[in-house]
Amino acid sequence: MPGNLFALFQSRFPADRSRPFIIVPDAVTYSYADLEARSAQFAHVLVASGVTPGDRVAVQVEKSPEAIFVYMACLRTGAVLLPLNTAYQPEELEFFLSDAAPAAVICQPARAAQLQAIVDKTGIKARLLTLGADNSGTLVDEAAGQSTDFTTIERTGGEVASILYSSGTTGRPKGAMMSHDNLAANAQTLHKLWGWQPDDVLLHALPIFHTHGLFVATNCVLLNGSPMIFCAKFDAEQVLDLLPQASVFMGVPTFYTRLLTSPRLNPDTCRHMRLFISGSAPLLSETFNDFAARTGHTILERYGMTEGGMFTSNPLVGARKAGTVGPALPDMQVRITDEAGNTLPQGEVGGIEVKGPNVFIGYWNMPEKTKAEFTADGFFKTGDVGVIDSDGYVAIVGRAKDLIISGGYNVYPKEVEDAIDRMDGVVESAVIGMPHPDFGEAGLAVIVAEKGRDLSAGAMLADLKGRLANYKVPKQMVFVPELPRNAMGKVQKNVLRESYAEMWKASLEKAS
């Protein structure tokens, strides 16, 4: 297998390079020849900017075909792609850039001054390039005069291809290093397991700064040498318009709940579809059953995370069980353990641990954290809690450390609490996940104010939106004299969830 992931992809491109790769609805179509040419030109710009193999390239741009070409250019130059959520605010970006020390930063033209200020402040000596969703910016301008040929730099499979940051439960984000082999192994397994066909067309409505949209969806398309219909964002009505032109759709549970609200969702709308896949957050059994009843299609749910792509999947052929994420992938080992690390028998609930060729190689600049998250025999401790049934199907029954998954995105309460606790007049706070019909979960902040201070929830939420990505910002805030604690002084978040369950439910009903 070629060491460089791009070489693997290129070996699977269609012989006729004029075949479509990215179709932008009502706009433009890019072929596989365009992919090779544009990624080559972008690669030349990166090299001219001083990027060498192993250097990080931070990318915070809107979803566009050119952003995919940047991904390919990073692979071709041997650089390490560092995709960043477009919702990240300056305070967050400052940490990412100072920690990863990229040699180049690619951002939206409108944020160039902001990012340049952060680059200057951190002193990382990165070259700043811009890329707009409308194919504008200095990267595009400089690429125009470059050769459309580029010799892909050889890499060993164990070298890092990408670093994906996920927020840490202690408040410090962690950069998961994914090697060329990690990404290749997962893509090849999923391509085979999900039965990709020569005439498949993916309807792509996911973001591309996230494992799901960038590596699971896009990498499968590249391995198959097939087209994908590329939507800038998810819009239920647009997706329903485009389903007749596609055969595969990948989404987060929120996508499916929103599709179910449309009377247009029916068997006729989905008549050309081969497969619907869901992930990034648990799919409610109710959504699973309602979708099957409305369309005649059973959603295939799978399970994975930033630190390794996919670990399990319901089968393409066979029973897809509501409330489960299926058995382990063929090349994966999944086990359930107790707090002491002992493997539990089938049917018992415990921590989920995984081992396989796609599991990441470690956290960037965090050797001690890496060591702590792996067992002596090489299993990664996911932090999720689950159970394996008699058929080998895994069910996720909870998440350790109070992780909230809102709209498919991970929200670590500690990071949000730290931001709230730094606000004037706040003594302390606790952020909990509450059930939400659209996002799956949403945050509720319970806050203790300084005595005599009258804080405004509206003003505090507005302030948070300027410092955190919007999906991390709680939907509601409540103020209390003190937080409930156990005998060890730990905040009892389970008590908070119970205490505010009726208030939360009432507020949702009022909003609807």
N, C-alpha and C positions, 0 to 999 in steps of 0.2 A: 504494500500500500504506500503511495507517495507520502513523504513526510509532511509536505506543505499541503494544507487543506485545499487551497485553490487548485493545485494540481489534480487532486482527487475529483473535485467538481468538474474541472475542465475535461477530464477523461470521460465524463458522462454527458457533456453537452451534446445536443443533436448534431449529426453530421452536417445537416443543412443549417448553417449558423444564421440564416435569415429568418428562422422560425422565431416566433415571439417569446420574449422572456417576461417583460413587465408591460401590462396593459393598463394605462391610466384611463378610467372611464371618461368618455367624451373629450379626450385630450390627445394623447400621444401613445404610441406603442414602441417599445425598445426591443430589439432582437438580441439573440445571443452574440451576434457579431458586435452589436453596440456595447454589450456588457464587456467583451474583451477589449474593445478599443477604448472605451471611456475609463475603465479601471486601469488600463495601461497609462493613459494620459495623467490620471490622478496620481498613479504611482510615481511617475516622473516628477511631478510637483512635490510630492512628499520627500523624495530623495534630494531634490534641489533645495528643499527647506532644511536639510540636515538630518532627516530621519534615517536612522540606521537600524539593522535587524536587532530586535529586542527592545527598541524604544517604544514608549507608549504614545498613542495618538488619541487625545480626548476629543469626543465628538458630541456636541449638543446642538442638534439641528432638528427641524421639523421633518416629518416623514416625507420622503420623496424617492424616486428612482436613483437620483444622484447619491443619496445617503447609502443605498445598497452598493453603489459603485465604490464609495469610499471604503466600505467594509471589505470589498474584494481587493482594493488597492492596498489596504493594510496587510492583508494576507500575502499579496504578491511581493511586497517589499520586506516581508519578515517582521513587520512592526506588530505591536500589540494594541488591538482595538480596545478603547475605553469608552463605551457608549454611556451617555448620561441623559437621564430623564429631562425632557424639555421644561418640566415644571420646577426643577431645582432652582432655588434662589441663591443670591450671592454668598450668603453665610455657608450654605451647603457646598457650593462650588469651590469655595476657598479651601475647604478641607480636602476635597477630592483631588484638586490640582496640586496642592502642597504635598499630599501623600503619594500620589502616583508619579509626580514630576515628569509630565509628558514632554516630548520634544516638539510636539505640534498640538495646537488646539484649533478645532474647526467649530465655528459657531454660526448662528444666524446673523445676517448683517446688522439687524437692529440691536443686537446685544454685543457688538464688537467692542464698543468703548467700555462697557461693563466688564467684559471678560479680559480685555487688555489691562484694566486697572487691577484685576485679581492676579493676572500673570505678573505684573510689575510688583505687586505687594508680596507675593510669595517668592519672588526671585528665582523662578524655575527656568528662565531663559528659553521659553517655548515660542515658536513661530506661530503667530495667529493668522488663520485663514478663515474666510467666511463662505457660507453656502446657504443660499436661500431656497425655499421650496419651489420657487419659480425659475430655478436653474440660473440664478444670479450669484454674484459674489466673486471674491478674489481667487478662490480655488478654480472656479469655472473659467475665469478670464485667463489665468496662467496656464490652465490645461489646454486651452484652444491651440496654442502653438506647439504642443508637445507631440512626440511620435505616438502612433497608435499601437506600436509594438513595445513589449517590455518582457524581458526574460525573468520569469518568476524565480525569486531567490529560494534556494533550497533550505529547508528547515528539517530538523529531526522531529518526529512525531511528539516527543516529550517536551518540546519547547512551547512557551506560552503563546497562544493566539489571541486571547482576550482576557481582560479583567472586568468583571461585573461586580459593582458594589451593591451590597445589601446592608441596610441599617443594622447596627449592632444593638443587642438588648441592653448594653451598658451605655448606649448613646453614641459610641464610636462606630462608624460604618466599617465594614470588612470587605476587602477586595478579593473575590474568589477568582483564582487563576485557572483558566480553562486552556488546556493544551490543544494542539492540532489533533492529536489522537483522541482526546476526550470528545471533541466535537464531531470528529469523523465517525467514531464508534457509535455514538448515539444516533446520528443521522442515518447511518446504514441500517441499524437495527429497526428504527421507526419506519424507514422506507419499506423494508421488507415486511414488518409486522402489520402495517396498515395497508398493505397490498396496492402500492402505487401502480397505476396503469399508464401505458404510453400516451393515452389521450386525456389524462387527468388535467384539470384546470383548478388551481386553488383560488378561492376568493379570500383575499388578505385584507382584513380590516383591523388588525392588531397594531399596537405601537411597535417600533423596531429598536427601542433602547432596552428591551426586556427579553429574557431567554425565550419566551413563548413565540413572539413574533419574529425575532431576529434569527434564532438558531433552530428552533423546532420547525416552524413553518417554512422559512426561506431556505434553510439547508435541505429540507426534503424536496422542495421544488428544484433546486440546483442539482441534486443527485438524480432527479428524474428527467432533467432536461426539458421541463414542461413550462407552460406559461402560468403567471399569476395575475389576477385582476387586482390592482393595487389601489385601495381606497385610502385617502388621507387620514380618515378616522372612521370609527363605527357610526353609522347612521342606519337605523332599522329599515327605513323606507328604501334607502339606496340599496342595502343588502337584498331586500326582497325584489327589487328591480333586477339585480344582477344574478340572483340564484339560478335562473334558467341558463345562464352562460357558463356556469361552474359545475364542478363535480365534488369538490372537497371544501369544507369550511371549518376553520378553527376559531374558537371563541372562548371567552371567559363566561362564567354563569350569568353575569349581568347582560351579556349580549342576548342570551336565550330568553331571559325574563322579559326583555324589551321586545324581542320578536313576537313573543306570545301575546303581547298587548295589541298587536295588529290583526284585524280581521282578514288581512291578505295572506296570512300564513296558513297554508293548506296543502294537501297532497299535490295539487296541480302546480303550485309555485315551486315545489321541491322535486318535481318529476325527473329532472336531470341529475339530481344530487346522488352521489354514491356514499358519502360519509360526512357526518357531523361529529366534531371532536370538541370536548370541553376540558378546560384545565385552569391552572393558576389559583383556583379556590374551589372549595367543595361545592358540588352541584346538589341542590336540594332534591330529594326524591320526588317532591311535588312537581318541580320543573321537569325532571326526567320523564315522569309519567304523562304530564300535560303535553309535552312536546311530541311524544310518541302518538298520543291520541289525536293530536291536531294534524300531524304530517305523515304518519306511517313510518317515520324514521326513528330509530333508537340512538340516542346520543352515546358516543363512545367517550367515557371519562377516563382520564389518566392522571398520574401523580408524579410530580418532580419538583425541582427547586433550582435556584440560581447555581448552587454548588454541584450541579451534575446533569442538568437537563432532565430527562425523564427516567424514572425508576420502575414504574409499573404501568400497565395499561389493560383496560378491558379488551377482550379479543375482537378481532375483525369478524371471525366466524365463531359462533358459540354464544353463550349467555353473557349479556351485559347487565350486570346487577345494579339496580338503583342503590345509591348509598355506598357503593364501593368504587375503588379505583383500579380494580382488576389485579391479576397476579403479577409477580415480578417479571420484568422483561427477560428474554431468554439468556442474556449475558449478565444478568444482575442477580445478586443475592440480597434478600431482604429478611430481616429477623426482628423479633420483638423481644426486648429485654427489660428486666426490672432495674431499680435504681442502683443496684450493685453490679449491673452489667451481665447478669446471668440470663441466658436465653430462656424465654418462657414457652410453655407448651401451647399448642394450637388452641385458639379460642380465648386466651388470656390477654388482657389489655396491658400495654407497656410502651416503652420508647421504641421508635422505629430506627433501625440502623441499616445501612446499605453499603454494598461493596460491588464494584464493577469497573469496566474500562472507561466509562464516561464520568466517573466521580472526579471532581476537581483535584488539582495537585497541591493545593494549599492556599492560605490567605496571604496576600501581598504584605510584606513587611511585618508579618505577625507569626513568627515561627512557634512561639509558645501557645498561641491560640490554636494554630493548626494542630500541634501535638495534642492539645487537650480535647479537640473535637474528633480525633480518631482513636479507635481502640487499639490494643496491642496487636490484634490480628488483622488490622487494616480496614475495619468497618467505620463508616462515617456516621456520627450521631446526629440525626436530622433535627432533633428537638421537637419533632411531632410525636403524637401519641396515637397508637392504632392497635388493630387486632387483625389476625389472619384467620379466615374461616376454614372449614374442612375441605373446600375446593381450592384453597390457596389464594383466595381473593383478599386483598387488603382493604380495610375500611379505616378512614381517618376519623378518630373519635374526639380528638382535641388537639391542642397545640401547647407545647410547653412555653413557659415564660410569657404567656398572655399575648402572643402575637395576634394582631388583627389583620384580616385580609379584606380589604375594601375595594370592590370593583376589580378584583384580580391582582391588586398591588399589596405588597407587604407593608404594614405599618407597625413599627415597634414603639409601644407606648412610652418607653423610657426617653426616646428622642423628643417626643412631643411634650412630655412632662418637663424635660429640661428646658425647653423653650418657654413653656408657661411659667415655670418657677423663676426664670430670670426677669419676669415682668415686675414692674414696680407695684408694690402692694400685695404680692402673692407670698404666702408662707410656704405652701406646698400644694401639690396636685396629684391626682391619680386619673389616668386615662384608661377607659375600659371599652371593649368592643360590644356593641349591641346589635341584635338582628335587624337587618334592613331589607325591605322587599326588592329594592333595585340593586344595591351594592353588595348584598350578602351580609356585610357587616359595616358599621360606621362607628366612629368614636364619640364617646360621651366623656367630657372632662368634668371631674368633680374637684372643686377648688376650695382651699381654705385661705381666706383673705386675712390681712393684718387687722387687728382689732380697730374698729372705728373707720375702716376703709370701705367705701361703697364702689365696688368695681363694676364696670359695664361689660357684659358678655359680648355685646355687639362690637365694641371698640377692641376688645381683646382678640376676637376672632379675626377682625380686619387686620390687626397687627400680625397675627400668625400667618395670614395669607401672604404677607410680604416677606416672610422669613422661611416658610416651609412650602413644599409642594402641596398643591391644593388637596390631593387625596389624603394627606396626612392630617389635615386640619379637622378637628372634631366638628360634628354637626350641631352639637349643643354643649352648653356649659351650665353647671349648677354650682351654687355656693353653699358650703356647709361649715359649721363651727369647728369640726374635726373629722379626720378620717378614721374608720374602724380599723383596729389592729388586733392581732392575736397576742398571745402571751410572750412571743418572741419579738414583738414590735413590728411585725410585718403587716403591711396594709392588706386587708382582706378584700380583695377585688371581687370575690364571689358574693360577699355581702352587699357590695355596691351594686352589682348586677341585679341581685334580687330586690334591693331597695328601690331601684329606679325602673324596674321592668314595666310597671303599670303607667308611670309618667311617660316613659319612652313610647309605649304603645299608644297612649292617648295622643301624644304629639304627632305621631305618624298618621293616625286616623284623621286628625285635624288638618294636617298638611295635604292629605289626599282629597 
